[in-house]
Amino acid sequence: MKKNKPSLQITESDGRSHELVMTGEEVTIGRSDENVLTFIDPKVSRNHAKIAKKGNNYVLTDLGSFNGTKVNTEFVTNKVLSNGDEIRIGGALLIFLSGKDGISTTDDKLDYFKDDEYQQWQQQTISIKPQDCTQIDSRTLLVTPKAKPRPKDRGKSMIPRKDRQPTKDQFELSRLERMNKVLFVLYEISRHINIIHDFNELLGKIMELIFQVIDADYGFLILMDDKSGRDFVPVVVKLKDDRMKGKIRASRTLCKKVIEDRVALLTSNAMDDARFSPTESLVKQKIRSAICVPLWQKEKIIGAIQLDSTRLGNQFTQDDLELLKAIGCQMSMVLEQANLNKKIREEEELRSRLERYHSPQVVNMILKTAERSQDDLLEAKDVSVTILFSDIVGFTRLSERLNPLDVNMLLNQYFSRMTDIIFEYEGTLDKYVGDRMMAVFGAPLEKDDHAERAIRAALKMRKELAEMMEQASPDKKFDVRLGLNTGHVVAGNIGSPKRMDYTVIGDSVNIASRLESSAEPNQILIGEETYRQVKGKFKTRKVGSKTFRGKSESIMVYEVLD
């Protein structure tokens, strides 16, 4: 039986939560962008820790971090992780889930009977509509039988014989028990819906809860294929006893009848029904009773739950059918909430990733555009942009005379102010490389005035730096160089499936980098195309023609003055 993949349930220091499914052999954790899991948290070291697969286990290793790594409140260096272990890294909480829940979420154990193998079963069907069962009247969950057994009835079974009609008291007791079971299942589901983020894992938990209230030997949950709308996709297969071997045999006809006729179905005494001649597959499976109910999503049926019993003395009853029907109807809200939670987590994760590179205004526009259109703004495409490079002059000498902590604090203060300015003019932060930063204006959201925005940002960055230096001590003063260039680039998410970053590539990027490298301290140099787009809007000075390494033709360079 296959198991769910191990995962980390992550709650960051700002309260945002998301999930990381551990598909690879190793997950590195730290503040550096090079890690698989990155936390922008001063308490987290650049390369803080890693989780690596060793045999059948996952081992957490602290990589010599400054603030250490905790597992279940204790600092650790190396620790074999167990299901549910709580890992503390800085202000973040990571919960390790091993995925070993004993429930299969693949179709490896599910096979189908031939279409005609169930058709002669003794069947009982109940037609149901979503509006009739989407909500259970809460008053029915509080039903208490009014009558009590008379003294002469004590010691007698309250369960009616098959040849005796149930009394009113017995009916009320049966209904109360059924509603209590529904309440139990729904309460447990509501507890887990915000804890279990993986959709298939949540469905597995629901099946596990169903087995706690209905005595079945095995069962499965299928969903309709989104593309075809006809094929059945087994999502969860559950066994009462994991030692059962062989494939689970399911009836396509039974599922099809439940889904197409919109009914809940109970079959019983299949092996003993004189009207039914058991086929080889049915005898092999020894199915004696089955119940199957549809799963709703508003007015649409999206799948079914089927439970089977192979024990002669364990025939499903009308109460079992009513109980599973009620759970199936209520799962409409559960599935809807699970899908909503998934979308919220995906948006939070996307927003968190975008906020590292884009201004809040741009992030909101990207998310709104994604809602209205199928187009992905972050897909690679050819666009006209203006690229800005900024670099600290003499950073090596600066870092030599300061201790590493002071250098770190100085860079954080500088980058924080400069990034705010880039975001103010709706630019995109491409990357930090040491003491150098790169920004793009005009992507992913195209702007006709991207060259003007870039220059205004550069001027304000230079002014902001001057104000910073007025308050800085002599040993912490420094200058910067700025270079800007305009042209066509390929902009979008570029990288490998394991790690994608939004960036721009092209010759225009190289020229912007060369302009910055050739600038004097606190000088802003721009290329010819940038000058052409902003001519007359800024005070400029022609520097002259320059030939850069790797370029066969010279480029006319201009300086932007205050």
Secondary structure as a PSIPRED ss2 file (coil, helix, strand):
# PSIPRED VFORMAT (PSIPRED V4.0)

   1 M C   1.000  0.000  0.000
   2 K C   1.000  0.000  0.000
   3 K C   1.000  0.000  0.000
   4 N C   1.000  0.000  0.000
   5 K C   1.000  0.000  0.000
   6 P C   1.000  0.000  0.000
   7 S E   0.000  0.000  1.000
   8 L E   0.000  0.000  1.000
   9 Q E   0.000  0.000  1.000
  10 I E   0.000  0.000  1.000
  11 T E   0.000  0.000  1.000
  12 E C   1.000  0.000  0.000
  13 S C   1.000  0.000  0.000
  14 D C   1.000  0.000  0.000
  15 G C   1.000  0.000  0.000
  16 R C   1.000  0.000  0.000
  17 S E   0.000  0.000  1.000
  18 H E   0.000  0.000  1.000
  19 E E   0.000  0.000  1.000
  20 L E   0.000  0.000  1.000
  21 V E   0.000  0.000  1.000
  22 M C   1.000  0.000  0.000
  23 T C   1.000  0.000  0.000
  24 G C   1.000  0.000  0.000
  25 E C   1.000  0.000  0.000
  26 E E   0.000  0.000  1.000
  27 V E   0.000  0.000  1.000
  28 T E   0.000  0.000  1.000
  29 I E   0.000  0.000  1.000
  30 G E   0.000  0.000  1.000
  31 R C   1.000  0.000  0.000
  32 S C   1.000  0.000  0.000
  33 D C   1.000  0.000  0.000
  34 E C   1.000  0.000  0.000
  35 N C   1.000  0.000  0.000
  36 V C   1.000  0.000  0.000
  37 L E   0.000  0.000  1.000
  38 T E   0.000  0.000  1.000
  39 F C   1.000  0.000  0.000
  40 I C   1.000  0.000  0.000
  41 D C   1.000  0.000  0.000
  42 P C   1.000  0.000  0.000
  43 K C   1.000  0.000  0.000
  44 V C   1.000  0.000  0.000
  45 S C   1.000  0.000  0.000
  46 R C   1.000  0.000  0.000
  47 N C   1.000  0.000  0.000
  48 H C   1.000  0.000  0.000
  49 A E   0.000  0.000  1.000
  50 K E   0.000  0.000  1.000
  51 I E   0.000  0.000  1.000
  52 A E   0.000  0.000  1.000
  53 K E   0.000  0.000  1.000
  54 K E   0.000  0.000  1.000
  55 G C   1.000  0.000  0.000
  56 N C   1.000  0.000  0.000
  57 N E   0.000  0.000  1.000
  58 Y E   0.000  0.000  1.000
  59 V E   0.000  0.000  1.000
  60 L E   0.000  0.000  1.000
  61 T E   0.000  0.000  1.000
  62 D E   0.000  0.000  1.000
  63 L C   1.000  0.000  0.000
  64 G C   1.000  0.000  0.000
  65 S C   1.000  0.000  0.000
  66 F C   1.000  0.000  0.000
  67 N C   1.000  0.000  0.000
  68 G C   1.000  0.000  0.000
  69 T E   0.000  0.000  1.000
  70 K E   0.000  0.000  1.000
  71 V E   0.000  0.000  1.000
  72 N C   1.000  0.000  0.000
  73 T C   1.000  0.000  0.000
  74 E E   0.000  0.000  1.000
  75 F E   0.000  0.000  1.000
  76 V E   0.000  0.000  1.000
  77 T C   1.000  0.000  0.000
  78 N E   0.000  0.000  1.000
  79 K E   0.000  0.000  1.000
  80 V E   0.000  0.000  1.000
  81 L C   1.000  0.000  0.000
  82 S C   1.000  0.000  0.000
  83 N C   1.000  0.000  0.000
  84 G C   1.000  0.000  0.000
  85 D C   1.000  0.000  0.000
  86 E E   0.000  0.000  1.000
  87 I E   0.000  0.000  1.000
  88 R E   0.000  0.000  1.000
  89 I E   0.000  0.000  1.000
  90 G C   1.000  0.000  0.000
  91 G C   1.000  0.000  0.000
  92 A E   0.000  0.000  1.000
  93 L E   0.000  0.000  1.000
  94 L E   0.000  0.000  1.000
  95 I E   0.000  0.000  1.000
  96 F E   0.000  0.000  1.000
  97 L E   0.000  0.000  1.000
  98 S C   1.000  0.000  0.000
  99 G C   1.000  0.000  0.000
 100 K C   1.000  0.000  0.000
 101 D C   1.000  0.000  0.000
 102 G C   1.000  0.000  0.000
 103 I C   1.000  0.000  0.000
 104 S E   0.000  0.000  1.000
 105 T C   1.000  0.000  0.000
 106 T C   1.000  0.000  0.000
 107 D C   1.000  0.000  0.000
 108 D C   1.000  0.000  0.000
 109 K C   1.000  0.000  0.000
 110 L E   0.000  0.000  1.000
 111 D E   0.000  0.000  1.000
 112 Y E   0.000  0.000  1.000
 113 F E   0.000  0.000  1.000
 114 K C   1.000  0.000  0.000
 115 D C   1.000  0.000  0.000
 116 D C   1.000  0.000  0.000
 117 E C   1.000  0.000  0.000
 118 Y C   1.000  0.000  0.000
 119 Q C   1.000  0.000  0.000
 120 Q C   1.000  0.000  0.000
 121 W C   1.000  0.000  0.000
 122 Q C   1.000  0.000  0.000
 123 Q E   0.000  0.000  1.000
 124 Q E   0.000  0.000  1.000
 125 T E   0.000  0.000  1.000
 126 I E   0.000  0.000  1.000
 127 S E   0.000  0.000  1.000
 128 I C   1.000  0.000  0.000
 129 K C   1.000  0.000  0.000
 130 P H   0.000  1.000  0.000
 131 Q H   0.000  1.000  0.000
 132 D H   0.000  1.000  0.000
 133 C H   0.000  1.000  0.000
 134 T C   1.000  0.000  0.000
 135 Q C   1.000  0.000  0.000
 136 I C   1.000  0.000  0.000
 137 D C   1.000  0.000  0.000
 138 S H   0.000  1.000  0.000
 139 R H   0.000  1.000  0.000
 140 T H   0.000  1.000  0.000
 141 L H   0.000  1.000  0.000
 142 L H   0.000  1.000  0.000
 143 V C   1.000  0.000  0.000
 144 T C   1.000  0.000  0.000
 145 P C   1.000  0.000  0.000
 146 K C   1.000  0.000  0.000
 147 A C   1.000  0.000  0.000
 148 K C   1.000  0.000  0.000
 149 P C   1.000  0.000  0.000
 150 R C   1.000  0.000  0.000
 151 P H   0.000  1.000  0.000
 152 K H   0.000  1.000  0.000
 153 D H   0.000  1.000  0.000
 154 R C   1.000  0.000  0.000
 155 G C   1.000  0.000  0.000
 156 K C   1.000  0.000  0.000
 157 S C   1.000  0.000  0.000
 158 M C   1.000  0.000  0.000
 159 I C   1.000  0.000  0.000
 160 P C   1.000  0.000  0.000
 161 R C   1.000  0.000  0.000
 162 K C   1.000  0.000  0.000
 163 D C   1.000  0.000  0.000
 164 R C   1.000  0.000  0.000
 165 Q C   1.000  0.000  0.000
 166 P C   1.000  0.000  0.000
 167 T C   1.000  0.000  0.000
 168 K H   0.000  1.000  0.000
 169 D H   0.000  1.000  0.000
 170 Q H   0.000  1.000  0.000
 171 F H   0.000  1.000  0.000
 172 E H   0.000  1.000  0.000
 173 L H   0.000  1.000  0.000
 174 S H   0.000  1.000  0.000
 175 R H   0.000  1.000  0.000
 176 L H   0.000  1.000  0.000
 177 E H   0.000  1.000  0.000
 178 R H   0.000  1.000  0.000
 179 M H   0.000  1.000  0.000
 180 N H   0.000  1.000  0.000
 181 K H   0.000  1.000  0.000
 182 V H   0.000  1.000  0.000
 183 L H   0.000  1.000  0.000
 184 F H   0.000  1.000  0.000
 185 V H   0.000  1.000  0.000
 186 L H   0.000  1.000  0.000
 187 Y H   0.000  1.000  0.000
 188 E H   0.000  1.000  0.000
 189 I H   0.000  1.000  0.000
 190 S H   0.000  1.000  0.000
 191 R H   0.000  1.000  0.000
 192 H H   0.000  1.000  0.000
 193 I C   1.000  0.000  0.000
 194 N C   1.000  0.000  0.000
 195 I C   1.000  0.000  0.000
 196 I C   1.000  0.000  0.000
 197 H C   1.000  0.000  0.000
 198 D C   1.000  0.000  0.000
 199 F H   0.000  1.000  0.000
 200 N H   0.000  1.000  0.000
 201 E H   0.000  1.000  0.000
 202 L H   0.000  1.000  0.000
 203 L H   0.000  1.000  0.000
 204 G H   0.000  1.000  0.000
 205 K H   0.000  1.000  0.000
 206 I H   0.000  1.000  0.000
 207 M H   0.000  1.000  0.000
 208 E H   0.000  1.000  0.000
 209 L H   0.000  1.000  0.000
 210 I H   0.000  1.000  0.000
 211 F H   0.000  1.000  0.000
 212 Q H   0.000  1.000  0.000
 213 V H   0.000  1.000  0.000
 214 I C   1.000  0.000  0.000
 215 D C   1.000  0.000  0.000
 216 A C   1.000  0.000  0.000
 217 D C   1.000  0.000  0.000
 218 Y E   0.000  0.000  1.000
 219 G E   0.000  0.000  1.000
 220 F E   0.000  0.000  1.000
 221 L E   0.000  0.000  1.000
 222 I E   0.000  0.000  1.000
 223 L E   0.000  0.000  1.000
 224 M E   0.000  0.000  1.000
 225 D C   1.000  0.000  0.000
 226 D C   1.000  0.000  0.000
 227 K C   1.000  0.000  0.000
 228 S C   1.000  0.000  0.000
 229 G C   1.000  0.000  0.000
 230 R C   1.000  0.000  0.000
 231 D C   1.000  0.000  0.000
 232 F E   0.000  0.000  1.000
 233 V E   0.000  0.000  1.000
 234 P E   0.000  0.000  1.000
 235 V E   0.000  0.000  1.000
 236 V E   0.000  0.000  1.000
 237 V E   0.000  0.000  1.000
 238 K E   0.000  0.000  1.000
 239 L E   0.000  0.000  1.000
 240 K C   1.000  0.000  0.000
 241 D C   1.000  0.000  0.000
 242 D C   1.000  0.000  0.000
 243 R C   1.000  0.000  0.000
 244 M C   1.000  0.000  0.000
 245 K C   1.000  0.000  0.000
 246 G C   1.000  0.000  0.000
 247 K C   1.000  0.000  0.000
 248 I E   0.000  0.000  1.000
 249 R E   0.000  0.000  1.000
 250 A E   0.000  0.000  1.000
 251 S E   0.000  0.000  1.000
 252 R H   0.000  1.000  0.000
 253 T H   0.000  1.000  0.000
 254 L H   0.000  1.000  0.000
 255 C H   0.000  1.000  0.000
 256 K H   0.000  1.000  0.000
 257 K H   0.000  1.000  0.000
 258 V H   0.000  1.000  0.000
 259 I H   0.000  1.000  0.000
 260 E H   0.000  1.000  0.000
 261 D H   0.000  1.000  0.000
 262 R C   1.000  0.000  0.000
 263 V E   0.000  0.000  1.000
 264 A E   0.000  0.000  1.000
 265 L E   0.000  0.000  1.000
 266 L E   0.000  0.000  1.000
 267 T E   0.000  0.000  1.000
 268 S E   0.000  0.000  1.000
 269 N C   1.000  0.000  0.000
 270 A C   1.000  0.000  0.000
 271 M C   1.000  0.000  0.000
 272 D C   1.000  0.000  0.000
 273 D C   1.000  0.000  0.000
 274 A C   1.000  0.000  0.000
 275 R C   1.000  0.000  0.000
 276 F C   1.000  0.000  0.000
 277 S C   1.000  0.000  0.000
 278 P C   1.000  0.000  0.000
 279 T C   1.000  0.000  0.000
 280 E H   0.000  1.000  0.000
 281 S H   0.000  1.000  0.000
 282 L H   0.000  1.000  0.000
 283 V H   0.000  1.000  0.000
 284 K H   0.000  1.000  0.000
 285 Q H   0.000  1.000  0.000
 286 K C   1.000  0.000  0.000
 287 I C   1.000  0.000  0.000
 288 R C   1.000  0.000  0.000
 289 S E   0.000  0.000  1.000
 290 A E   0.000  0.000  1.000
 291 I E   0.000  0.000  1.000
 292 C E   0.000  0.000  1.000
 293 V E   0.000  0.000  1.000
 294 P E   0.000  0.000  1.000
 295 L E   0.000  0.000  1.000
 296 W E   0.000  0.000  1.000
 297 Q E   0.000  0.000  1.000
 298 K C   1.000  0.000  0.000
 299 E C   1.000  0.000  0.000
 300 K E   0.000  0.000  1.000
 301 I E   0.000  0.000  1.000
 302 I E   0.000  0.000  1.000
 303 G E   0.000  0.000  1.000
 304 A E   0.000  0.000  1.000
 305 I E   0.000  0.000  1.000
 306 Q E   0.000  0.000  1.000
 307 L E   0.000  0.000  1.000
 308 D E   0.000  0.000  1.000
 309 S E   0.000  0.000  1.000
 310 T C   1.000  0.000  0.000
 311 R C   1.000  0.000  0.000
 312 L C   1.000  0.000  0.000
 313 G C   1.000  0.000  0.000
 314 N C   1.000  0.000  0.000
 315 Q C   1.000  0.000  0.000
 316 F C   1.000  0.000  0.000
 317 T C   1.000  0.000  0.000
 318 Q H   0.000  1.000  0.000
 319 D H   0.000  1.000  0.000
 320 D H   0.000  1.000  0.000
 321 L H   0.000  1.000  0.000
 322 E H   0.000  1.000  0.000
 323 L H   0.000  1.000  0.000
 324 L H   0.000  1.000  0.000
 325 K H   0.000  1.000  0.000
 326 A H   0.000  1.000  0.000
 327 I H   0.000  1.000  0.000
 328 G H   0.000  1.000  0.000
 329 C H   0.000  1.000  0.000
 330 Q H   0.000  1.000  0.000
 331 M H   0.000  1.000  0.000
 332 S H   0.000  1.000  0.000
 333 M H   0.000  1.000  0.000
 334 V H   0.000  1.000  0.000
 335 L H   0.000  1.000  0.000
 336 E H   0.000  1.000  0.000
 337 Q H   0.000  1.000  0.000
 338 A H   0.000  1.000  0.000
 339 N H   0.000  1.000  0.000
 340 L H   0.000  1.000  0.000
 341 N H   0.000  1.000  0.000
 342 K H   0.000  1.000  0.000
 343 K H   0.000  1.000  0.000
 344 I H   0.000  1.000  0.000
 345 R H   0.000  1.000  0.000
 346 E H   0.000  1.000  0.000
 347 E H   0.000  1.000  0.000
 348 E H   0.000  1.000  0.000
 349 E H   0.000  1.000  0.000
 350 L H   0.000  1.000  0.000
 351 R H   0.000  1.000  0.000
 352 S H   0.000  1.000  0.000
 353 R H   0.000  1.000  0.000
 354 L H   0.000  1.000  0.000
 355 E H   0.000  1.000  0.000
 356 R C   1.000  0.000  0.000
 357 Y C   1.000  0.000  0.000
 358 H E   0.000  0.000  1.000
 359 S C   1.000  0.000  0.000
 360 P H   0.000  1.000  0.000
 361 Q H   0.000  1.000  0.000
 362 V H   0.000  1.000  0.000
 363 V H   0.000  1.000  0.000
 364 N H   0.000  1.000  0.000
 365 M H   0.000  1.000  0.000
 366 I H   0.000  1.000  0.000
 367 L H   0.000  1.000  0.000
 368 K H   0.000  1.000  0.000
 369 T H   0.000  1.000  0.000
 370 A H   0.000  1.000  0.000
 371 E H   0.000  1.000  0.000
 372 R H   0.000  1.000  0.000
 373 S C   1.000  0.000  0.000
 374 Q C   1.000  0.000  0.000
 375 D C   1.000  0.000  0.000
 376 D C   1.000  0.000  0.000
 377 L C   1.000  0.000  0.000
 378 L C   1.000  0.000  0.000
 379 E C   1.000  0.000  0.000
 380 A C   1.000  0.000  0.000
 381 K E   0.000  0.000  1.000
 382 D E   0.000  0.000  1.000
 383 V E   0.000  0.000  1.000
 384 S E   0.000  0.000  1.000
 385 V E   0.000  0.000  1.000
 386 T E   0.000  0.000  1.000
 387 I E   0.000  0.000  1.000
 388 L E   0.000  0.000  1.000
 389 F E   0.000  0.000  1.000
 390 S E   0.000  0.000  1.000
 391 D E   0.000  0.000  1.000
 392 I E   0.000  0.000  1.000
 393 V C   1.000  0.000  0.000
 394 G C   1.000  0.000  0.000
 395 F H   0.000  1.000  0.000
 396 T H   0.000  1.000  0.000
 397 R H   0.000  1.000  0.000
 398 L H   0.000  1.000  0.000
 399 S H   0.000  1.000  0.000
 400 E H   0.000  1.000  0.000
 401 R H   0.000  1.000  0.000
 402 L C   1.000  0.000  0.000
 403 N C   1.000  0.000  0.000
 404 P H   0.000  1.000  0.000
 405 L H   0.000  1.000  0.000
 406 D H   0.000  1.000  0.000
 407 V H   0.000  1.000  0.000
 408 N H   0.000  1.000  0.000
 409 M H   0.000  1.000  0.000
 410 L H   0.000  1.000  0.000
 411 L H   0.000  1.000  0.000
 412 N H   0.000  1.000  0.000
 413 Q H   0.000  1.000  0.000
 414 Y H   0.000  1.000  0.000
 415 F H   0.000  1.000  0.000
 416 S H   0.000  1.000  0.000
 417 R H   0.000  1.000  0.000
 418 M H   0.000  1.000  0.000
 419 T H   0.000  1.000  0.000
 420 D H   0.000  1.000  0.000
 421 I H   0.000  1.000  0.000
 422 I H   0.000  1.000  0.000
 423 F H   0.000  1.000  0.000
 424 E H   0.000  1.000  0.000
 425 Y C   1.000  0.000  0.000
 426 E C   1.000  0.000  0.000
 427 G C   1.000  0.000  0.000
 428 T E   0.000  0.000  1.000
 429 L E   0.000  0.000  1.000
 430 D E   0.000  0.000  1.000
 431 K E   0.000  0.000  1.000
 432 Y E   0.000  0.000  1.000
 433 V E   0.000  0.000  1.000
 434 G C   1.000  0.000  0.000
 435 D C   1.000  0.000  0.000
 436 R E   0.000  0.000  1.000
 437 M E   0.000  0.000  1.000
 438 M E   0.000  0.000  1.000
 439 A E   0.000  0.000  1.000
 440 V E   0.000  0.000  1.000
 441 F E   0.000  0.000  1.000
 442 G C   1.000  0.000  0.000
 443 A C   1.000  0.000  0.000
 444 P C   1.000  0.000  0.000
 445 L C   1.000  0.000  0.000
 446 E C   1.000  0.000  0.000
 447 K C   1.000  0.000  0.000
 448 D C   1.000  0.000  0.000
 449 D C   1.000  0.000  0.000
 450 H H   0.000  1.000  0.000
 451 A H   0.000  1.000  0.000
 452 E H   0.000  1.000  0.000
 453 R H   0.000  1.000  0.000
 454 A H   0.000  1.000  0.000
 455 I H   0.000  1.000  0.000
 456 R H   0.000  1.000  0.000
 457 A H   0.000  1.000  0.000
 458 A H   0.000  1.000  0.000
 459 L H   0.000  1.000  0.000
 460 K H   0.000  1.000  0.000
 461 M H   0.000  1.000  0.000
 462 R H   0.000  1.000  0.000
 463 K H   0.000  1.000  0.000
 464 E H   0.000  1.000  0.000
 465 L H   0.000  1.000  0.000
 466 A H   0.000  1.000  0.000
 467 E H   0.000  1.000  0.000
 468 M H   0.000  1.000  0.000
 469 M H   0.000  1.000  0.000
 470 E H   0.000  1.000  0.000
 471 Q H   0.000  1.000  0.000
 472 A C   1.000  0.000  0.000
 473 S C   1.000  0.000  0.000
 474 P H   0.000  1.000  0.000
 475 D H   0.000  1.000  0.000
 476 K H   0.000  1.000  0.000
 477 K C   1.000  0.000  0.000
 478 F C   1.000  0.000  0.000
 479 D C   1.000  0.000  0.000
 480 V E   0.000  0.000  1.000
 481 R E   0.000  0.000  1.000
 482 L E   0.000  0.000  1.000
 483 G E   0.000  0.000  1.000
 484 L E   0.000  0.000  1.000
 485 N E   0.000  0.000  1.000
 486 T E   0.000  0.000  1.000
 487 G E   0.000  0.000  1.000
 488 H E   0.000  0.000  1.000
 489 V E   0.000  0.000  1.000
 490 V E   0.000  0.000  1.000
 491 A E   0.000  0.000  1.000
 492 G E   0.000  0.000  1.000
 493 N E   0.000  0.000  1.000
 494 I E   0.000  0.000  1.000
 495 G E   0.000  0.000  1.000
 496 S E   0.000  0.000  1.000
 497 P C   1.000  0.000  0.000
 498 K C   1.000  0.000  0.000
 499 R E   0.000  0.000  1.000
 500 M E   0.000  0.000  1.000
 501 D E   0.000  0.000  1.000
 502 Y E   0.000  0.000  1.000
 503 T E   0.000  0.000  1.000
 504 V E   0.000  0.000  1.000
 505 I E   0.000  0.000  1.000
 506 G C   1.000  0.000  0.000
 507 D H   0.000  1.000  0.000
 508 S H   0.000  1.000  0.000
 509 V H   0.000  1.000  0.000
 510 N H   0.000  1.000  0.000
 511 I H   0.000  1.000  0.000
 512 A H   0.000  1.000  0.000
 513 S H   0.000  1.000  0.000
 514 R H   0.000  1.000  0.000
 515 L H   0.000  1.000  0.000
 516 E H   0.000  1.000  0.000
 517 S H   0.000  1.000  0.000
 518 S H   0.000  1.000  0.000
 519 A C   1.000  0.000  0.000
 520 E C   1.000  0.000  0.000
 521 P C   1.000  0.000  0.000
 522 N C   1.000  0.000  0.000
 523 Q C   1.000  0.000  0.000
 524 I E   0.000  0.000  1.000
 525 L E   0.000  0.000  1.000
 526 I E   0.000  0.000  1.000
 527 G C   1.000  0.000  0.000
 528 E H   0.000  1.000  0.000
 529 E H   0.000  1.000  0.000
 530 T H   0.000  1.000  0.000
 531 Y H   0.000  1.000  0.000
 532 R H   0.000  1.000  0.000
 533 Q H   0.000  1.000  0.000
 534 V H   0.000  1.000  0.000
 535 K C   1.000  0.000  0.000
 536 G C   1.000  0.000  0.000
 537 K C   1.000  0.000  0.000
 538 F C   1.000  0.000  0.000
 539 K C   1.000  0.000  0.000
 540 T E   0.000  0.000  1.000
 541 R E   0.000  0.000  1.000
 542 K E   0.000  0.000  1.000
 543 V E   0.000  0.000  1.000
 544 G E   0.000  0.000  1.000
 545 S E   0.000  0.000  1.000
 546 K E   0.000  0.000  1.000
 547 T C   1.000  0.000  0.000
 548 F C   1.000  0.000  0.000
 549 R C   1.000  0.000  0.000
 550 G C   1.000  0.000  0.000
 551 K C   1.000  0.000  0.000
 552 S C   1.000  0.000  0.000
 553 E C   1.000  0.000  0.000
 554 S C   1.000  0.000  0.000
 555 I E   0.000  0.000  1.000
 556 M E   0.000  0.000  1.000
 557 V E   0.000  0.000  1.000
 558 Y E   0.000  0.000  1.000
 559 E E   0.000  0.000  1.000
 560 V E   0.000  0.000  1.000
 561 L C   1.000  0.000  0.000
 562 D C   1.000  0.000  0.000
